[in-house]
């Protein structure tokens, strides 16, 4: 049986109850935010929203402590989710993604190519299968499949 | 000149979609996807979702004072999230379902508008 935490006004003005048991993943973080932005003693009412159970949570000392604990736990969950998102983005990234980032940052890079050639310069453009590196007035078109390493020059 | 953008990395799909669209379209230069406030490099604009655990009005105000155009993204049904962003005076609001291209065009347009940071305005008036 899902417990509900108060009532929150929806976009169309309708009243919606939110589950606290995590069975509603779409709204889970919203619940976290809802708790996080409450004051130290509990949960703050929206000036527009209906109050309902939230008044009870604000006024009852036992529920204040519960609200604080839930807020902390939810913050930890959000941090873990954000960390997972970062790791996931890193694990999915490719050499081409890194080159695109270098292009957008106008970064200086050292590109090691198979066969031992080294190109040092600024990434001008990244194509589907190649990268253009400008170095000392010359531009090099390098096939992505030949890149073996990217390095940042020492500061 | 294409504006530079930083996104605060998020487990919600809107942020990955926005980053992909930025790279594919080239409407903006994506210079960072950050997860901590201390990692944020200087840029023209920043997008942040209300699911970010450390997000606060002070953080948003700090970015605005540094000259960022701040774009807030929130779940459509989340009234407290909307209130936080409104009270923090973000430059533009979008719901999570917004088309990434619409967000990118808004960033491009907003960064072309000359703006003064709150601190600079305060120092001039004081």
Interface residues (C-beta under 8 A of the other chain):
Chain A: X8 X9 X10 X11 X16 X26 X27 X29 X30 X32 X33 X34 X36 X37 X44 X46 X48 X49 X75 X78 X79 X81 X82 X83 X84 X85 X86 X89 X97 X100 X101 X104 X105
Chain B: X4 X9 X10 X11 X12 X15 X16 X19 X23 X29 X30 X31 X33 X35 X50 X51 X52 X53 X75 X76 X77 X78 X79 X80 X81 X83 X84
